[in-house]
Every structure is written in C-alpha cells, then in structure tokens.
Amino acid sequence: MKTQAGNNKIKSTQIQTIHPAEIRKEFPILNTQVNGKPLIYFDNAATTQKPKVVIDSITNYYRNQNANIHRGLHELSDRATQQYEQARKKTADFIHAKEKAEINFLRGTTEAINLVASAWGNQFLQQGDEIMISQMEHHSNIVPWYRICKSKGCRLKIIPLNDVGELNMETFASLLNAKTKLVSVAYISNALGLINPIQKIIDIAHQAGALVMLDAAQAVQHTKIDVQSLDCDFLAFSGHKMYAPTGIGVLYAKRAILESMQPYQSGGEMIDKVGFDEVTYNELPYKFEAGTPNICGAIALGTAIDFIQDTGMDNIQRYEHELITYASDALKTIKGLRIYGENAKNAPVISFNIEGLHHYDIGSLLNQYGIAIRTGHHCTQPLMDFFGISGTCRASFAFYNTKEEIDRMIQALNHIIKMLTK
C-alpha cells in the first residue's frame, strides 16, 4: 500500500485477502519493543494504532495547509475546507448516509451521545417519558440518559441480559410502551464483543413509536454499516477506534430529526445571523459544529476510511473472525479460565478471568512479556455487577494482529499461572 506525495489517499486497488505481514508494515508502532520484547498490542477496543497514511495525513495538514475553514478566501483556507468537507462526504458514504449534511463532526462517541441527550432530550422529553438502554452499556451510554431523566422527570428503563450476557429480547419487547421515546444501545459490547441484534431492536422499537440510537464505537471498524438499511435514527462512533486520531468522532442522524433539534453549543460557525435581539442558526450540519473544529482530525478520519475501504471490510471481518475463533479455542485450553459472553456472533473482543488470579495482576504481568491488554470494568460497571465480578482481562484484536501473537499470549499466561500458583 503506497501513497502519492501530498495525497493522503491509498492508491492501490483493494486487496483480496489479509496478509498480516504486509498490513503490519503500514503501522510503525508495531515495531516497538516493550520490556525488551516485541510489542503485542491486544488493546484495540480501547484505541487502534495508526497507519502511516494517517500519520502522514496529519503531518501534511500542519506542514502544507494549516488554516481555519469555511470563512477564509485565501488558498490555504480553501484547501483545508475542501479536504474537511471531502472527509465528511467519505464518512457519509462509509456508513451509507443519505447525504453528508447528516454527518456531524464531534470529539467522539461520548460527545455525540451527550449531544443527543442534551439537544434532543431537553427539547422533546416530558415528565413521565421513558428512555431505554441495556445492562451491558458503556458508561457513556448510561450517564447522559441518567442525567436527562433526572432533570426532566423521566424514567430510565433497562433491557436485562440472559444467563450468558446477551440481551433478553422478549423482555425488551415487553418493556416498550407508548411512553418509550428512545432506545439507545451498543451495536457491539465493548466489554464482551457480543454483536447485538440491532436490526431486530430497531424494528421492534419503531413499531412502538420510539426512536433508536446506536453506539457504534466498537462496530464501524469491524463490520459494514448501512444506516439507511438499518433505519436507525442516530448513530455515533469515534475515529480513534478505527485507525484515525483521537479527538474526532461522528454523530449521524436523520435530517428531519437534526432540523427539529436546537443547537447543542453556541458560538462561531453554528450561526446564520447574530444580533442582540435575535439569532438565527446555520444550516446542517454546521448548526451542531460550534467553534473551530478538529480540522486535521476530520481530514485524517477521511484517510483512515480510505485505508479501511482499500483493505476491504469483508476481508477485515473474515480475518478478524479467524483471530477471535483461534483466540477463544486457545484460551479454553487454560485450566480455570472463564470467557464471558461467548457467542457465535462475537466481534474480535474477548473477556476472561482465571480462577484464583486477579485481572490486574494478569494484565500487569503480561506487560512484562510485551503484551498489552486491558483490565478492569471497561466502563461497564453494571455489566460486571451482572456477572458478580469486579472486572476482566480483555484482549481485543485488529487486522494487524496475528495467530502467532495469540500463541505468545497463551504461553505467557501459562507461565504466569505457574508463577502465581506455586
């Protein structure tokens, strides 16, 4: 995969299959040594590493075209504006939005959910209305709804889980009623990797008259998303989970809904006319992008989308399924190890504990072998409470990971068990 100087778009045609050795050449950080050993990065659900084209995109922006956008008439501003809006179009195409005006650039999934809770919630929720989320949600999809329900006198209802940690769909359907105004759920669980039955959730919720918001932070990098086919009302995701920089994210929403909402923040760009007696607001999507945005981040997000598209989402999904299947089978050979939320429809995220060992100790010791995993409650404390645990070890994979790296993790875990259980 090569880029032309000054152009952040990958020029090669889409590959037909994943060749990890070639993919890994695109990610400089994977050559890092940790504690004298080659880095094995299994913390991709927290953030993904960045390919050279994305790093070059950031450098190119600040080296060659740094300027504020939209209002400038000079050359640099025009270049930056074009690339920023081109990234919006790429993002709209990536998730199959009807138009780029439905794409709002924000800091990430957290800000996107907060925007909907604040702008939509404050405007349309009334006392006695209900918001529904699930027991497996990330705190970012719990706390904003908790707060708006408290302030508006609404009820927060919870979709429970079955014995293995999946959403209880029968109970979900029974909880819906005329008071349910919105259902907000994770497309894929960040803690378990479970892929939720999103289409069924949307269809059932819409039949009850409720809107649906999807937290797709763990989905856009692993599976194709078509918001028009899904017919979701809102969808949020973060760039840094999909090989783009931190500090850039997306809120998709249907045009009619966005037009009905009042701005989330006030300042430059989001206005049409300003006077001391009257203020009118800008057209979509600028109405929700107050102030100078993360211009470089948005442009680099467009580059990351090019990188994913060039690799091929089908190829990525197929290879990552091989990795999670291989890892699951390998982990099951370890005595006393329990996998949480194991399901045939898992994304490349796996949570586990080993009997008699604390997850923090395992994570800390794996680091001595150069292996990076995540430990703790993964910002899903209600889910941990459901399983009766304080946290798990979470290994999460990307298409630059290999089966050989998984083998090294298994060997390290066996050494750790022997060392801690003598």
SEPA-664554 format. One record per residue (C-alpha): chain; residue number from 1; residue in one letter; x, y, z. Coordinates in Angstrom, 1 decimal, padded with zeros to 4 digits. Example, Ala and Ser with C-alpha at 12.3 -4.5 7.8 and 13.67 -1.06 7.14 Angstrom:
[A,1,A,[012.3,-004.5,007.8]]
[A,2,S,[013.7,-001.1,007.1]]
//
This chain:
[A,1,M,[000.0,000.0,000.0]]
[A,2,K,[001.6,003.2,-001.1]]
[A,3,T,[000.6,006.9,-001.1]]
[A,4,Q,[001.5,009.6,-003.6]]
[A,5,A,[003.4,012.5,-002.1]]
[A,6,G,[001.0,015.2,-000.9]]
[A,7,N,[-002.0,012.9,-001.3]]
[A,8,N,[-003.5,011.0,001.6]]
[A,9,K,[-005.4,008.5,-000.4]]
[A,10,I,[-004.2,005.0,-000.8]]
[A,11,K,[-003.6,004.3,-004.4]]
[A,12,S,[-003.5,000.5,-004.7]]
[A,13,T,[-006.6,-001.5,-005.6]]
[A,14,Q,[-008.5,-003.3,-002.9]]
[A,15,I,[-006.6,-006.4,-001.7]]
[A,16,Q,[-008.3,-009.7,-002.0]]
[A,17,T,[-007.2,-011.1,001.4]]
[A,18,I,[-005.4,-010.1,004.6]]
[A,19,H,[-001.7,-010.7,004.6]]
[A,20,P,[-000.7,-009.7,008.2]]
[A,21,A,[003.0,-009.3,007.4]]
[A,22,E,[002.2,-006.7,004.7]]
[A,23,I,[-000.5,-005.0,006.8]]
[A,24,R,[001.9,-004.6,009.8]]
[A,25,K,[004.4,-002.7,007.6]]
[A,26,E,[001.8,000.1,007.5]]
[A,27,F,[001.8,000.6,011.3]]
[A,28,P,[005.2,001.9,012.6]]
[A,29,I,[004.4,001.5,016.3]]
[A,30,L,[004.2,-002.3,015.9]]
[A,31,N,[008.0,-002.3,015.7]]
[A,32,T,[008.1,-001.1,019.3]]
[A,33,Q,[009.9,-003.1,022.0]]
[A,34,V,[008.3,-003.3,025.4]]
[A,35,N,[010.4,-004.6,028.3]]
[A,36,G,[012.9,-006.0,025.7]]
[A,37,K,[010.2,-007.9,023.8]]
[A,38,P,[008.3,-007.1,020.6]]
[A,39,L,[005.1,-005.3,021.3]]
[A,40,I,[001.9,-007.4,021.1]]
[A,41,Y,[-000.9,-004.9,021.0]]
[A,42,F,[-004.2,-006.5,022.1]]
[A,43,D,[-005.9,-003.3,023.4]]
[A,44,N,[-007.7,-002.3,020.1]]
[A,45,A,[-011.1,-001.9,021.7]]
[A,46,A,[-009.6,001.0,023.7]]
[A,47,T,[-007.9,002.5,020.7]]
[A,48,T,[-006.4,001.3,017.5]]
[A,49,Q,[-002.9,002.1,016.2]]
[A,50,K,[-002.5,004.4,013.2]]
[A,51,P,[-001.2,003.5,009.8]]
[A,52,K,[001.5,005.6,008.1]]
[A,53,V,[-001.0,007.2,005.7]]
[A,54,V,[-003.0,008.6,008.6]]
[A,55,I,[000.2,009.8,010.3]]
[A,56,D,[001.3,011.4,007.0]]
[A,57,S,[-002.1,013.0,006.6]]
[A,58,I,[-001.7,014.7,010.0]]
[A,59,T,[001.8,015.9,009.1]]
[A,60,N,[000.8,017.0,005.7]]
[A,61,Y,[-002.1,019.1,007.0]]
[A,62,Y,[000.1,021.1,009.5]]
[A,63,R,[003.0,021.3,007.2]]
[A,64,N,[001.2,022.3,004.0]]
[A,65,Q,[-002.3,023.6,004.5]]
[A,66,N,[-002.9,024.6,008.1]]
[A,67,A,[-005.7,027.2,008.1]]
[A,68,N,[-009.2,027.7,009.5]]
[A,69,I,[-012.0,026.6,007.3]]
[A,70,H,[-015.2,027.8,005.7]]
[A,71,R,[-014.8,031.6,006.1]]
[A,72,G,[-011.4,032.2,004.5]]
[A,73,L,[-011.0,033.3,000.9]]
[A,74,H,[-007.3,032.6,000.8]]
[A,75,E,[-005.7,029.5,-000.8]]
[A,76,L,[-004.8,027.6,002.4]]
[A,77,S,[-008.3,028.0,003.9]]
[A,78,D,[-009.8,026.8,000.6]]
[A,79,R,[-007.6,023.7,000.6]]
[A,80,A,[-008.4,022.9,004.2]]
[A,81,T,[-012.1,023.4,003.7]]
[A,82,Q,[-012.2,021.2,000.7]]
[A,83,Q,[-010.4,018.3,002.5]]
[A,84,Y,[-012.6,018.8,005.6]]
[A,85,E,[-015.8,018.6,003.6]]
[A,86,Q,[-014.4,015.8,001.5]]
[A,87,A,[-013.9,013.8,004.7]]
[A,88,R,[-017.5,014.4,005.6]]
[A,89,K,[-018.6,013.0,002.3]]
[A,90,K,[-016.3,010.0,002.7]]
[A,91,T,[-017.8,009.4,006.2]]
[A,92,A,[-021.4,009.7,004.8]]
[A,93,D,[-020.6,007.2,002.1]]
[A,94,F,[-018.8,004.9,004.6]]
[A,95,I,[-022.0,004.4,006.7]]
[A,96,H,[-024.3,004.9,003.7]]
[A,97,A,[-026.0,008.1,005.0]]
[A,98,K,[-028.4,009.7,002.6]]
[A,99,E,[-026.4,012.9,002.5]]
[A,100,K,[-023.3,014.4,004.0]]
[A,101,A,[-025.4,017.0,005.9]]
[A,102,E,[-026.4,014.2,008.2]]
[A,103,I,[-022.8,013.8,009.4]]
[A,104,N,[-021.8,015.9,012.4]]
[A,105,F,[-018.1,016.0,013.3]]
[A,106,L,[-017.6,016.0,017.1]]
[A,107,R,[-014.9,014.8,019.6]]
[A,108,G,[-016.1,011.2,019.7]]
[A,109,T,[-018.9,008.8,020.7]]
[A,110,T,[-019.2,010.3,024.1]]
[A,111,E,[-019.9,013.8,022.9]]
[A,112,A,[-022.3,012.5,020.3]]
[A,113,I,[-024.4,010.7,022.9]]
[A,114,N,[-024.3,013.8,025.1]]
[A,115,L,[-025.4,016.0,022.2]]
[A,116,V,[-028.5,013.8,021.6]]
[A,117,A,[-029.3,013.6,025.3]]
[A,118,S,[-029.0,017.3,025.8]]
[A,119,A,[-030.2,018.8,022.5]]
[A,120,W,[-032.9,016.2,021.6]]
[A,121,G,[-033.7,015.2,025.2]]
[A,122,N,[-034.2,018.7,026.6]]
[A,123,Q,[-036.4,019.7,023.7]]
[A,124,F,[-038.6,016.6,023.3]]
[A,125,L,[-038.7,014.7,026.6]]
[A,126,Q,[-041.6,015.4,029.0]]
[A,127,Q,[-042.1,014.2,032.6]]
[A,128,G,[-043.2,010.6,032.6]]
[A,129,D,[-041.5,009.7,029.3]]
[A,130,E,[-039.1,006.7,029.2]]
[A,131,I,[-035.6,006.1,027.8]]
[A,132,M,[-034.4,002.6,027.4]]
[A,133,I,[-030.8,001.3,027.5]]
[A,134,S,[-029.3,-002.1,028.2]]
[A,135,Q,[-027.5,-003.6,031.1]]
[A,136,M,[-024.3,-004.0,029.0]]
[A,137,E,[-023.9,-000.3,028.1]]
[A,138,H,[-020.7,001.7,028.3]]
[A,139,H,[-020.9,004.4,031.0]]
[A,140,S,[-021.1,007.0,028.1]]
[A,141,N,[-024.4,005.5,027.1]]
[A,142,I,[-025.7,005.4,030.6]]
[A,143,V,[-024.8,008.6,032.4]]
[A,144,P,[-026.1,011.1,029.8]]
[A,145,W,[-029.5,009.3,029.9]]
[A,146,Y,[-029.5,009.1,033.7]]
[A,147,R,[-028.9,012.8,033.9]]
[A,148,I,[-031.5,013.9,031.4]]
[A,149,C,[-034.0,011.5,033.1]]
[A,150,K,[-033.3,013.1,036.5]]
[A,151,S,[-033.6,016.6,035.2]]
[A,152,K,[-036.8,016.0,033.1]]
[A,153,G,[-038.6,013.6,035.5]]
[A,154,C,[-038.3,010.7,033.0]]
[A,155,R,[-037.8,007.0,033.7]]
[A,156,L,[-034.7,005.1,032.7]]
[A,157,K,[-035.6,001.5,031.8]]
[A,158,I,[-033.1,-001.3,031.5]]
[A,159,I,[-033.1,-004.2,029.0]]
[A,160,P,[-031.9,-007.1,031.1]]
[A,161,L,[-029.5,-009.9,030.0]]
[A,162,N,[-029.9,-013.6,029.8]]
[A,163,D,[-027.7,-016.1,031.6]]
[A,164,V,[-024.8,-015.8,029.1]]
[A,165,G,[-024.9,-012.0,028.9]]
[A,166,E,[-027.0,-011.5,025.7]]
[A,167,L,[-029.9,-009.0,025.6]]
[A,168,N,[-033.2,-010.6,026.6]]
[A,169,M,[-035.2,-009.7,023.6]]
[A,170,E,[-038.5,-011.0,024.9]]
[A,171,T,[-038.3,-008.7,027.9]]
[A,172,F,[-037.1,-005.8,025.7]]
[A,173,A,[-040.3,-006.1,023.6]]
[A,174,S,[-042.5,-006.3,026.7]]
[A,175,L,[-040.9,-003.2,028.3]]
[A,176,L,[-041.7,-001.0,025.3]]
[A,177,N,[-044.9,001.2,025.5]]
[A,178,A,[-046.3,004.5,024.3]]
[A,179,K,[-044.1,006.3,026.9]]
[A,180,T,[-040.9,005.0,025.4]]
[A,181,K,[-039.3,007.8,023.4]]
[A,182,L,[-035.9,006.4,022.6]]
[A,183,V,[-033.9,003.2,022.8]]
[A,184,S,[-030.1,003.7,023.0]]
[A,185,V,[-028.0,000.5,022.8]]
[A,186,A,[-024.5,-000.6,021.8]]
[A,187,Y,[-024.1,-002.2,018.4]]
[A,188,I,[-021.3,-004.3,019.8]]
[A,189,S,[-020.4,-004.7,023.5]]
[A,190,N,[-017.1,-003.1,024.3]]
[A,191,A,[-016.6,-005.5,027.2]]
[A,192,L,[-017.7,-008.8,025.7]]
[A,193,G,[-017.6,-008.3,022.0]]
[A,194,L,[-021.2,-009.5,021.7]]
[A,195,I,[-022.9,-008.3,018.5]]
[A,196,N,[-026.4,-007.3,019.4]]
[A,197,P,[-029.4,-008.0,017.2]]
[A,198,I,[-029.5,-004.4,016.1]]
[A,199,Q,[-032.0,-004.7,013.2]]
[A,200,K,[-034.5,-006.5,015.4]]
[A,201,I,[-034.1,-003.9,018.1]]
[A,202,I,[-034.7,-001.1,015.6]]
[A,203,D,[-037.7,-002.7,014.1]]
[A,204,I,[-039.4,-003.5,017.4]]
[A,205,A,[-038.7,-000.1,018.8]]
[A,206,H,[-040.0,001.7,015.8]]
[A,207,Q,[-043.2,-000.4,015.9]]
[A,208,A,[-043.7,001.0,019.4]]
[A,209,G,[-043.1,004.6,018.2]]
[A,210,A,[-039.6,005.0,019.8]]
[A,211,L,[-036.5,006.4,018.1]]
[A,212,V,[-033.3,004.4,018.2]]
[A,213,M,[-029.7,005.5,018.9]]
[A,214,L,[-026.8,003.2,018.2]]
[A,215,D,[-023.4,003.4,020.0]]
[A,216,A,[-021.3,002.1,017.1]]
[A,217,A,[-017.9,002.8,018.7]]
[A,218,Q,[-017.0,-000.9,018.6]]
[A,219,A,[-018.7,-001.6,015.3]]
[A,220,V,[-017.6,000.6,012.4]]
[A,221,Q,[-014.0,-000.8,012.4]]
[A,222,H,[-015.3,-004.4,012.2]]
[A,223,T,[-018.4,-004.6,010.1]]
[A,224,K,[-020.2,-002.8,007.3]]
[A,225,I,[-022.8,-000.3,008.4]]
[A,226,D,[-025.7,001.0,006.3]]
[A,227,V,[-027.7,003.5,008.3]]
[A,228,Q,[-030.4,003.7,005.6]]
[A,229,S,[-030.9,000.0,005.6]]
[A,230,L,[-030.9,-000.2,009.4]]
[A,231,D,[-033.2,002.8,009.6]]
[A,232,C,[-031.6,003.9,012.8]]
[A,233,D,[-032.4,007.5,013.9]]
[A,234,F,[-029.0,008.3,015.5]]
[A,235,L,[-025.6,006.6,015.3]]
[A,236,A,[-022.3,007.6,017.0]]
[A,237,F,[-018.7,006.4,016.6]]
[A,238,S,[-015.2,007.5,017.3]]
[A,239,G,[-012.3,007.9,014.9]]
[A,240,H,[-009.6,006.6,017.2]]
[A,241,K,[-011.3,003.2,017.3]]
[A,242,M,[-010.9,002.9,013.5]]
[A,243,Y,[-007.3,003.9,012.9]]
[A,244,A,[-007.9,007.7,012.9]]
[A,245,P,[-006.6,010.1,015.5]]
[A,246,T,[-008.2,010.8,018.9]]
[A,247,G,[-010.5,013.8,019.3]]
[A,248,I,[-012.6,013.2,016.2]]
[A,249,G,[-015.9,011.4,016.1]]
[A,250,V,[-019.2,011.4,014.3]]
[A,251,L,[-022.9,011.7,015.1]]
[A,252,Y,[-025.2,010.6,012.3]]
[A,253,A,[-028.8,011.5,012.5]]
[A,254,K,[-031.7,011.7,010.0]]
[A,255,R,[-032.0,015.2,008.5]]
[A,256,A,[-035.6,015.7,009.8]]
[A,257,I,[-034.5,015.0,013.3]]
[A,258,L,[-031.5,017.2,013.2]]
[A,259,E,[-033.6,020.0,011.7]]
[A,260,S,[-036.0,019.7,014.6]]
[A,261,M,[-033.3,020.0,017.3]]
[A,262,Q,[-031.9,023.1,018.8]]
[A,263,P,[-028.1,023.6,018.8]]
[A,264,Y,[-026.1,021.8,021.4]]
[A,265,Q,[-023.4,024.5,021.8]]
[A,266,S,[-023.2,028.1,020.7]]
[A,267,G,[-020.5,030.2,019.0]]
[A,268,G,[-019.0,030.7,015.7]]
[A,269,E,[-019.9,028.7,012.6]]
[A,270,M,[-023.2,027.4,014.0]]
[A,271,I,[-024.9,030.8,013.4]]
[A,272,D,[-026.6,032.4,010.4]]
[A,273,K,[-027.2,035.9,011.6]]
[A,274,V,[-026.4,037.4,015.1]]
[A,275,G,[-028.0,040.4,016.7]]
[A,276,F,[-028.6,041.5,020.2]]
[A,277,D,[-032.4,041.0,019.7]]
[A,278,E,[-032.4,037.9,017.5]]
[A,279,V,[-030.1,035.0,016.5]]
[A,280,T,[-030.7,032.6,013.6]]
[A,281,Y,[-028.8,029.3,013.1]]
[A,282,N,[-026.8,027.9,010.3]]
[A,283,E,[-027.9,025.1,008.0]]
[A,284,L,[-027.0,021.4,008.6]]
[A,285,P,[-024.5,020.2,009.6]]
[A,286,Y,[-022.8,023.4,010.8]]
[A,287,K,[-025.6,024.0,013.2]]
[A,288,F,[-024.0,021.4,015.5]]
[A,289,E,[-020.4,022.3,015.0]]
[A,290,A,[-019.8,025.4,017.1]]
[A,291,G,[-016.3,026.9,017.1]]
[A,292,T,[-013.2,025.8,015.2]]
[A,293,P,[-013.5,022.1,014.7]]
[A,294,N,[-010.8,019.4,014.8]]
[A,295,I,[-009.9,020.1,011.1]]
[A,296,C,[-006.9,017.8,011.0]]
[A,297,G,[-008.7,015.1,012.8]]
[A,298,A,[-011.6,015.1,010.3]]
[A,299,I,[-009.2,015.0,007.4]]
[A,300,A,[-007.3,012.1,008.9]]
[A,301,L,[-010.5,010.3,009.6]]
[A,302,G,[-011.2,010.5,005.9]]
[A,303,T,[-007.8,009.0,005.3]]
[A,304,A,[-008.5,006.2,007.7]]
[A,305,I,[-011.7,005.5,005.9]]
[A,306,D,[-009.7,005.2,002.6]]
[A,307,F,[-007.4,002.8,004.3]]
[A,308,I,[-010.2,000.6,005.6]]
[A,309,Q,[-012.0,000.7,002.2]]
[A,310,D,[-008.8,-000.1,000.4]]
[A,311,T,[-008.2,-003.1,002.6]]
[A,312,G,[-011.9,-004.2,002.3]]
[A,313,M,[-014.3,-004.6,005.1]]
[A,314,D,[-015.2,-008.1,004.1]]
[A,315,N,[-011.6,-009.0,004.2]]
[A,316,I,[-011.2,-007.4,007.6]]
[A,317,Q,[-014.3,-009.1,009.0]]
[A,318,R,[-013.3,-012.5,007.7]]
[A,319,Y,[-009.7,-012.3,009.1]]
[A,320,E,[-010.8,-010.9,012.4]]
[A,321,H,[-013.3,-013.7,012.8]]
[A,322,E,[-010.4,-016.2,012.3]]
[A,323,L,[-008.5,-014.4,015.1]]
[A,324,I,[-011.3,-014.4,017.6]]
[A,325,T,[-012.1,-018.1,016.9]]
[A,326,Y,[-008.5,-019.0,017.2]]
[A,327,A,[-008.0,-017.0,020.4]]
[A,328,S,[-011.2,-018.4,022.0]]
[A,329,D,[-010.1,-022.0,021.3]]
[A,330,A,[-006.6,-021.4,022.6]]
[A,331,L,[-007.8,-019.7,025.8]]
[A,332,K,[-010.1,-022.6,026.5]]
[A,333,T,[-007.0,-024.9,026.9]]
[A,334,I,[-006.0,-023.0,030.0]]
[A,335,K,[-007.3,-024.6,033.2]]
[A,336,G,[-009.5,-022.4,035.3]]
[A,337,L,[-010.1,-019.8,032.6]]
[A,338,R,[-013.6,-018.5,032.0]]
[A,339,I,[-014.7,-016.5,029.0]]
[A,340,Y,[-017.6,-014.1,029.5]]
[A,341,G,[-020.3,-013.5,026.9]]
[A,342,E,[-019.0,-016.1,024.5]]
[A,343,N,[-021.2,-016.3,021.5]]
[A,344,A,[-021.1,-017.4,017.8]]
[A,345,K,[-021.6,-013.7,016.9]]
[A,346,N,[-018.7,-012.1,018.6]]
[A,347,A,[-016.6,-009.3,017.3]]
[A,348,P,[-012.8,-009.6,017.9]]
[A,349,V,[-013.0,-008.8,021.6]]
[A,350,I,[-012.7,-011.5,024.4]]
[A,351,S,[-013.1,-011.0,028.1]]
[A,352,F,[-011.8,-013.6,030.6]]
[A,353,N,[-010.7,-014.3,034.1]]
[A,354,I,[-008.5,-017.1,035.5]]
[A,355,E,[-009.7,-018.7,038.8]]
[A,356,G,[-007.7,-017.6,041.8]]
[A,357,L,[-005.9,-014.8,039.9]]
[A,358,H,[-006.8,-011.1,039.9]]
[A,359,H,[-007.2,-009.5,036.5]]
[A,360,Y,[-005.0,-006.6,037.4]]
[A,361,D,[-002.1,-008.9,038.2]]
[A,362,I,[-002.5,-010.8,034.9]]
[A,363,G,[-002.5,-007.6,032.9]]
[A,364,S,[000.5,-006.2,034.7]]
[A,365,L,[002.5,-009.4,034.3]]
[A,366,L,[001.5,-009.7,030.6]]
[A,367,N,[003.0,-006.3,030.2]]
[A,368,Q,[006.4,-007.8,031.2]]
[A,369,Y,[006.1,-010.0,028.2]]
[A,370,G,[005.4,-007.0,026.0]]
[A,371,I,[001.7,-007.9,025.7]]
[A,372,A,[-000.8,-005.1,026.0]]
[A,373,I,[-004.3,-006.0,027.1]]
[A,374,R,[-007.0,-004.0,029.1]]
[A,375,T,[-008.1,-005.0,032.6]]
[A,376,G,[-010.8,-003.6,034.9]]
[A,377,H,[-014.5,-003.0,034.4]]
[A,378,H,[-014.1,-001.4,030.9]]
[A,379,C,[-016.5,001.4,031.8]]
[A,380,T,[-019.3,-001.2,032.2]]
[A,381,Q,[-019.8,-001.5,035.9]]
[A,382,P,[-023.5,-002.7,035.7]]
[A,383,L,[-022.3,-005.5,033.4]]
[A,384,M,[-019.6,-006.5,035.8]]
[A,385,D,[-022.2,-006.5,038.6]]
[A,386,F,[-024.4,-008.8,036.5]]
[A,387,F,[-021.5,-011.3,036.4]]
[A,388,G,[-020.7,-010.7,040.0]]
[A,389,I,[-017.1,-009.7,039.3]]
[A,390,S,[-015.0,-006.5,039.6]]
[A,391,G,[-013.5,-006.7,036.2]]
[A,392,T,[-012.0,-008.9,033.5]]
[A,393,C,[-008.9,-009.3,031.3]]
[A,394,R,[-009.9,-008.1,027.8]]
[A,395,A,[-007.9,-008.9,024.7]]
[A,396,S,[-009.2,-007.2,021.6]]
[A,397,F,[-007.8,-007.7,018.1]]
[A,398,A,[-007.4,-005.8,014.9]]
[A,399,F,[-006.5,-007.0,011.4]]
[A,400,Y,[-002.8,-006.3,012.0]]
[A,401,N,[-002.7,-008.9,014.8]]
[A,402,T,[-001.6,-012.5,014.2]]
[A,403,K,[-002.2,-016.0,015.4]]
[A,404,E,[001.4,-016.2,016.4]]
[A,405,E,[000.9,-013.3,018.8]]
[A,406,I,[-002.1,-015.1,020.3]]
[A,407,D,[000.2,-018.2,020.8]]
[A,408,R,[002.7,-015.9,022.6]]
[A,409,M,[-000.1,-014.6,024.9]]
[A,410,I,[-001.2,-018.2,025.7]]
[A,411,Q,[002.4,-019.2,026.5]]
[A,412,A,[002.8,-016.1,028.7]]
[A,413,L,[-000.5,-016.8,030.6]]
[A,414,N,[000.7,-020.4,031.3]]
[A,415,H,[004.0,-019.0,032.7]]
[A,416,I,[002.1,-016.5,034.8]]
[A,417,I,[-000.2,-019.2,036.2]]
[A,418,K,[002.7,-021.4,037.2]]
[A,419,M,[004.5,-018.4,038.8]]
[A,420,L,[001.5,-017.3,040.8]]
[A,421,T,[000.2,-020.7,041.9]]
[A,422,K,[003.4,-022.2,043.2]]
//
